[in-house]
């Protein structure tokens, strides 16, 4: 056991007269405030922080495009809706983003699906026939059993225009081969999956081309989807709970309900409480 | 803190919470968890952790009922809906529950109304005991446009939990607290002045204030107040296909922003 933290990512040098105050911070060897701040972009620094490597210009551009696609999964996305639920109740920002992550982490449309799809792409790229089963699920028993093939939309009839446009725009700035492979093999993969490609599948190929591990991509997916959650939660907070759907008539109990009983009459008790204290 | 004060904490962190001597024993507060606390219910242990005090069996029943009666298993209720949406996204059970719990740190329900109502009740109780008129104090609150937390309720005008809790407390002969009665006097004033009724928050805060809770203890106690409603909603979401919880079509969203334009 030790009381010393170990890291190869972050170095801080102390101020001469205060050992608790850092004078310089280095991210993978680069001075954050003197060097990266004036010379690097947010996406270059994000890539550096997560991978330890300085990205090529193409990689930085690809990550930026991934971020633009990811930044708002949309107002109907389950993570964004969770965030709006917290926001409309005027929960603090941290609570809103925890709610966003609680659903946005999932393996249906969430960060977990992206990482699982990456494993499928890595296993199938270069193969002559595709196997889209996810091995090793029994080792992840904290997650619900998979009910669809990661990277594909079980409810859609065909890949959406957004998915198709995103593939085109990501292929333009992708030199890793996975995006091109996905673009070329999409229809064959969809035939094996029995479902059209989803945005999670597209993002998974992009993360493969960035050289991210599935674990790093899962974090990146979570981080990059939060701006939309924040924006929509803030908006619903301002619009107020009266404008937020309550789905009054949609939720219908399926099981027999106990007979409704009258509320207890507390009139005399309340009179006693109010009278007592006067 | 100065660097030397920070250094002192770096060298020694004084704790009153407890101490785990791994492979030997665990001290919780001032007690051995595996010996002197082993016969407590988990709920009683949690109360001890929140307040540092032990409660009588009747008080434990009262506090237990506060959690029980606020745990509604309805997916439309915000924390439950978050847990259900996470279930629909096939997230893990814990992530779903944490998301729902996090939302309870809210201004409109659970944490903030309870903490602020408890603070108000404690303050008003003291001011009234010092001779100030309750009606004057409340009118001043209204004149300044301040929210009287614990009074008024979204969605419905009658909070059915109030008569149930009053009845439960009366059955235990535990409805004699000063703040409980003060809460009903406040309701009587607000009913006349603003046609506003008490919601369960006022009564919960009053019960906790009468049991000596401070604001931090109230906040900690509120953390699991509606918790038991969430697991059924997560399980429910798992019973339908992924994405099946209250799905929205594109035209279920009413757009009010600027028309499409070029960058």
Boltz contact constraints between the chains, C-beta under 6 A:
constraints:
  - contact:
      token1: [A, 18]
      token2: [B, 3]
      max_distance: 6.0
  - contact:
      token1: [A, 20]
      token2: [B, 3]
      max_distance: 6.0
  - contact:
      token1: [A, 20]
      token2: [B, 6]
      max_distance: 6.0
  - contact:
      token1: [A, 75]
      token2: [B, 253]
      max_distance: 6.0
  - contact:
      token1: [A, 76]
      token2: [B, 248]
      max_distance: 6.0
  - contact:
      token1: [A, 78]
      token2: [B, 85]
      max_distance: 6.0
  - contact:
      token1: [A, 78]
      token2: [B, 88]
      max_distance: 6.0
  - contact:
      token1: [A, 78]
      token2: [B, 89]
      max_distance: 6.0
  - contact:
      token1: [A, 81]
      token2: [B, 85]
      max_distance: 6.0
  - contact:
      token1: [A, 82]
      token2: [B, 82]
      max_distance: 6.0
  - contact:
      token1: [A, 82]
      token2: [B, 85]
      max_distance: 6.0
  - contact:
      token1: [A, 82]
      token2: [B, 99]
      max_distance: 6.0
  - contact:
      token1: [A, 85]
      token2: [B, 78]
      max_distance: 6.0
  - contact:
      token1: [A, 85]
      token2: [B, 81]
      max_distance: 6.0
  - contact:
      token1: [A, 85]
      token2: [B, 82]
      max_distance: 6.0
  - contact:
      token1: [A, 86]
      token2: [B, 103]
      max_distance: 6.0
  - contact:
      token1: [A, 89]
      token2: [B, 78]
      max_distance: 6.0
  - contact:
      token1: [A, 89]
      token2: [B, 103]
      max_distance: 6.0
  - contact:
      token1: [A, 89]
      token2: [B, 106]
      max_distance: 6.0
  - contact:
      token1: [A, 89]
      token2: [B, 108]
      max_distance: 6.0
  - contact:
      token1: [A, 89]
      token2: [B, 109]
      max_distance: 6.0
  - contact:
      token1: [A, 90]
      token2: [B, 106]
      max_distance: 6.0
  - contact:
      token1: [A, 90]
      token2: [B, 107]
      max_distance: 6.0
  - contact:
      token1: [A, 90]
      token2: [B, 108]
      max_distance: 6.0
  - contact:
      token1: [A, 91]
      token2: [B, 103]
      max_distance: 6.0
  - contact:
      token1: [A, 91]
      token2: [B, 105]
      max_distance: 6.0
  - contact:
      token1: [A, 91]
      token2: [B, 106]
      max_distance: 6.0
  - contact:
      token1: [A, 92]
      token2: [B, 105]
      max_distance: 6.0
  - contact:
      token1: [A, 95]
      token2: [B, 102]
      max_distance: 6.0
  - contact:
      token1: [A, 95]
      token2: [B, 103]
      max_distance: 6.0
  - contact:
      token1: [A, 95]
      token2: [B, 105]
      max_distance: 6.0
  - contact:
      token1: [A, 98]
      token2: [B, 99]
      max_distance: 6.0
  - contact:
      token1: [A, 98]
      token2: [B, 102]
      max_distance: 6.0
  - contact:
      token1: [A, 99]
      token2: [B, 82]
      max_distance: 6.0
  - contact:
      token1: [A, 99]
      token2: [B, 99]
      max_distance: 6.0
  - contact:
      token1: [A, 99]
      token2: [B, 102]
      max_distance: 6.0
  - contact:
      token1: [A, 99]
      token2: [B, 103]
      max_distance: 6.0
  - contact:
      token1: [A, 102]
      token2: [B, 86]
      max_distance: 6.0
  - contact:
      token1: [A, 102]
      token2: [B, 91]
      max_distance: 6.0
  - contact:
      token1: [A, 102]
      token2: [B, 95]
      max_distance: 6.0
  - contact:
      token1: [A, 102]
      token2: [B, 96]
      max_distance: 6.0
  - contact:
      token1: [A, 102]
      token2: [B, 98]
      max_distance: 6.0
  - contact:
      token1: [A, 102]
      token2: [B, 99]
      max_distance: 6.0
  - contact:
      token1: [A, 103]
      token2: [B, 85]
      max_distance: 6.0
  - contact:
      token1: [A, 103]
      token2: [B, 86]
      max_distance: 6.0
  - contact:
      token1: [A, 103]
      token2: [B, 89]
      max_distance: 6.0
  - contact:
      token1: [A, 103]
      token2: [B, 91]
      max_distance: 6.0
  - contact:
      token1: [A, 105]
      token2: [B, 91]
      max_distance: 6.0
  - contact:
      token1: [A, 105]
      token2: [B, 95]
      max_distance: 6.0
  - contact:
      token1: [A, 106]
      token2: [B, 89]
      max_distance: 6.0
  - contact:
      token1: [A, 106]
      token2: [B, 90]
      max_distance: 6.0
  - contact:
      token1: [A, 106]
      token2: [B, 91]
      max_distance: 6.0
  - contact:
      token1: [A, 107]
      token2: [B, 90]
      max_distance: 6.0
  - contact:
      token1: [A, 108]
      token2: [B, 89]
      max_distance: 6.0
  - contact:
      token1: [A, 108]
      token2: [B, 90]
      max_distance: 6.0
  - contact:
      token1: [A, 108]
      token2: [B, 242]
      max_distance: 6.0
  - contact:
      token1: [A, 109]
      token2: [B, 89]
      max_distance: 6.0
  - contact:
      token1: [A, 110]
      token2: [B, 89]
      max_distance: 6.0
  - contact:
      token1: [A, 142]
      token2: [B, 92]
      max_distance: 6.0
  - contact:
      token1: [A, 143]
      token2: [B, 92]
      max_distance: 6.0
  - contact:
      token1: [A, 144]
      token2: [B, 90]
      max_distance: 6.0
  - contact:
      token1: [A, 147]
      token2: [B, 242]
      max_distance: 6.0
  - contact:
      token1: [A, 241]
      token2: [B, 154]
      max_distance: 6.0
  - contact:
      token1: [A, 246]
      token2: [B, 76]
      max_distance: 6.0
  - contact:
      token1: [A, 247]
      token2: [B, 76]
      max_distance: 6.0
  - contact:
      token1: [A, 247]
      token2: [B, 246]
      max_distance: 6.0
  - contact:
      token1: [A, 251]
      token2: [B, 75]
      max_distance: 6.0
  - contact:
      token1: [A, 251]
      token2: [B, 76]
      max_distance: 6.0
  - contact:
      token1: [A, 263]
      token2: [B, 160]
      max_distance: 6.0
  - contact:
      token1: [A, 263]
      token2: [B, 163]
      max_distance: 6.0
  - contact:
      token1: [A, 264]
      token2: [B, 163]
      max_distance: 6.0
  - contact:
      token1: [A, 264]
      token2: [B, 167]
      max_distance: 6.0
  - contact:
      token1: [A, 266]
      token2: [B, 163]
      max_distance: 6.0
  - contact:
      token1: [A, 266]
      token2: [B, 166]
      max_distance: 6.0
  - contact:
      token1: [A, 269]
      token2: [B, 166]
      max_distance: 6.0
  - contact:
      token1: [A, 270]
      token2: [B, 184]
      max_distance: 6.0
  - contact:
      token1: [A, 273]
      token2: [B, 181]
      max_distance: 6.0
  - contact:
      token1: [A, 273]
      token2: [B, 184]
      max_distance: 6.0
  - contact:
      token1: [A, 274]
      token2: [B, 184]
      max_distance: 6.0
  - contact:
      token1: [A, 274]
      token2: [B, 185]
      max_distance: 6.0
  - contact:
      token1: [A, 274]
      token2: [B, 188]
      max_distance: 6.0
  - contact:
      token1: [A, 276]
      token2: [B, 181]
      max_distance: 6.0
  - contact:
      token1: [A, 277]
      token2: [B, 181]
      max_distance: 6.0
  - contact:
      token1: [A, 277]
      token2: [B, 185]
      max_distance: 6.0
